[in-house]
Amino acid sequence: MSELLPVSQAESLRASLLEYLKTTFALADNDMQAALEEFLQSPEHGLFRGPYVRLRLPFRPAQDGWRDTLDWDGDFQPYGHQAAAFARLSSVGLDAQRPRPLPTLVTTGTGSGKTEAFLYPIIDHVLRTQRAGLTGTKAIVLYPMNALANDQAQRLARMITGNPDLGGITAALFTGQDGPQRSKVMPDSLITSRDVIRDTAPDILLTNYKMLDQMLLREPDANIWAQSAHSLQYLVLDEFHTYDGAQGSDV
C-alpha cells in the first residue's frame, strides 16, 4: 500500500528525477558530478522541496432546513456548500419568478463533493418528472476526458442499482469508445447501446463535448433531441476549469 502514501511517493519521485538528471548531465569529472548531486539535493537551495502537509478544517455541515429544497435526498447529509447548490439547482417549486434552476458554478477543493452538488438535484428532478409522465433526457453531463466519464458512469450505476427508489431511472454513457453494449443500467455500467439510447432517450446522458457536437449534427441521433425538446433541464460541465484556450471557445 506504499503507493498510497504521499511521503513514499515523494521519495520515489525524488529518486527518479535525480537519476534522470544525473544521466542527462553526466559529467566526466567525479568532483563536478558530486557537486551537482549535492546542489540538487541541498535542503536549502536544491531542486526538491517538501513534501508539505496541509491541515484544513472540516467542511461546514448544512444548516437545518436544507431538506426543503429537494423531494428526494437519499438520506444524504450535505456540507453547507452542497446545500447551497441544492437550493440553486432544485426544480422544486418553480414558478414565474423562478422558472428554471439557477446557473451555478461550484468551486471548492478536491474531495468536497462537487459531484453530489449537482447529481442530487438532477436525480430529484428526474424522479419528479417521471411521476408527471415526462419522457426524454432531463440532464446532460459533459466530461473533458473519457476516463472521467467512465469513472462517473460506474459511480452513477452503483447509485441507481443500489437504491430501490431509483430503479426506474435510465442513464447512459455515450462516447466514442468501443466496449460491451449494455441495454440497461447494471451495477457496473450504464446503458451504452446506441440503438437503445436513440430509441428511448435516457433520463441522464453522460458524454464529452466532442461527442455532443457530433450528436447534435448526425441524423441517426436526431431522435434523442426530438424526444428531449421539452424535457432537457440541466447541462453540467464537470471539470469546467479545463475548458481553456481554443477548446474552451469551442465548448
N, C-alpha and C positions, 0 to 999 in steps of 0.2 A: 504493500500500500504506500510505499515511499513516493510513488508518482503523484500522490495526492497531497504531499506535504510541501508547502511553499519553500521552506528552508532547504529541503533536499533538492528541489527543482532549481533553486537559485544556485546552489553549489554545482549542480550538473551543468547548467548553462554557463557558469563562470569557467569551469574546466574546459568545456567545448570551445568557447570563444578564445580562451587563452591558447589552446592548442592550434586553433586556426591562425591566430595572429603570429604565433611563433613559427609556423610553417610558411606563412605568407612573407614574413620579414626575416627569413632565415639569414643570420649573419655568420660569416666565417670566423670572425674573432670571438672567442669564447667570453672574453671580458665584456665586449659590447652586447653580446647576447644576454649575458647575465644582467647587465644594466637595464636592458629593455624589459626583461621579465620583472625586475624589481620595480621599474617605473609603472608597468601595467598593473601590478598587484599592490601598489602603495595604498594604504588605507586613507591617506590624506589627498594625494594628487593623482592616484591611479585611475584606471578606466572604470572600475566597478564600485558601486555604492549599494548599501543595503545588504540583505533585504530589510525593508521597513515594515513595521506593523502599525496599522491604523486602527485605532479604537474609536468606535462611534456608539452613540446611544441607540437604544431600540427605536423602531419606528413608532410614532404615536398611534394608539388604537383609535378606532372610530368612536365618536360620541353617540350617546343614546339617541334613538330616533332615526338612525340611518336606514332601518328596515322599511320605512315608509316609502322609500324610493323604488323598491322592487317588489313584485308579487312573489317571485321565487328567488331565494338566495342560497339554497342548498345547505343551510346552517353554516355558511361561511362567515368567519369573523374577520372583517376587513381592517386594514390600517386606515388612518384618517385620510390620507391622500387617495386611497381606493374608494372610500365612501364619497369623497368629493367628486370623483369621476363618475360614480354611480348616479349621483344627483344630476349631473350634466347629461349623461348618456341615456338615462332611463326614458322609456317611452310611456311610462305610467302617467296618466292624467294630461295627455297632450290636448291643447285647446287653441283658440285663436291667438292668444298671447304667446303661446309656446307650441307652434305647430309641428315641431320636429325636435329630436335630440340636438343638443348644442355642440358645435365644433369644439373639440377638446384635444389639448396637447399635454401628454403625461411625460414629465421629465423628472426622473428620480433614479436612485442608484441601482446597481446590479442586485438582484435578489429581493427587490422591494415589491414585486407582484404587479408589474405593468400589464402582463397578460390578463390577469384576473380583473384588472381595472376596466377592460373593455369586454372581456368574454362573458362576465356575469350579466351585464345589461343586455348583451346580444341574446344570450340563451333565454333570459326572462322575456324579451320581446318575441322571440320565436315561439315560445310556449303560448303567449297571449294571442298571437296572430293565428296560430294553429287552431285554438279554441274558437276563433272567429271564422274559421274556414278559409283563410287566405293562403294560397299556394304561391310557389315561386321562391326565388332566392331573396333572403332578407339581409344578408351580410356578406361582403367580400373582404377577405383579409389578405393583404399583399405582403410578401416577404422578399427581401432583396436577394436571397440565395435559396436554392432548393433544399440545402441541408437544414436550414431553419424551418422551412415549410414542412419537411418530413418530420422533424422533431416535434413541432407543434401539432402536426396531424396525429401522431401517436398519442400525444398528451390528450387531445380532444377526444380521440376514440376511446381511451380508457375512461374518460369522464362520462361520456354518453352511455357506454355499455355498463358502467359500474353504478349507475343511478337509475332506479326504476322510473323516476319522474321524467327522465329524458329519453326514454326508449323510442318515442315517436319522432325524434329529431333526425333529420338527414343532413349529413355533412360530407363534403367531397374534397379530394385533393386533385387539382388539375395542373400538371406541369408537363414539361417535355421529356421527362424521364420515363424509360420503359420499366416495367415491373408487373407483378401479378395484377390481374384485372378483378377488382372487387366490386360486387354489385350491391353491397350493403355495408353498413358500419360494423366492423369487427373489433374485438378488444385491442388488436394491434394495428388496425388500419382503418382509414376512412374509405368511402366509395372512390374508386379510381377508374371504373369503366366509363369511357367517354360516351358510349351509346346510352348508358343509364343516365348519365349527367344531362345529356342533350334531350333525352326523352322526358325526364322528370327533374327539373331544376332543383338542386338541393337547397335546404334552408340556409346552410352556411357553406361558402365556397372559399377554399384556400388555394392561392396561386401566386405567381410573381408578375411583375408589371409587364414583362415582355410577352408572357403568355396571354395576359389580359388584353394586350394590344392586338394580338392575333385573333383572340376570341371575338373581339368587337368587330372584326373585319371579315371573318370567314363565314361563308354561307352555312356550313354544317352546324355552326354554333349559334345561329340566329334564333333558334327556338328557345335557347336559355334566356335570352333577353326579352323575347316575346312573352314568356311566362312570368318574367320578373319586372315587367314595366310598372306595375302598381305596388309591388311588394318590397323592392330594394330600399333599405333604410340606412344601412351602415356601410361605410368604406373605411377600412382600417389600414394604415401604413405602419407596419411594425418596423422597428429599427429605422425610424424616419431620418435620423442623422446621417445615414449612409447615402442618402439621395443628394449628392452634391455634383457640381460641375455639369457636364453635358447630360449625364444620366438624370440628375435632378430636374433639368429643364424638360427632358422627355417625359418624366413622370408628371 
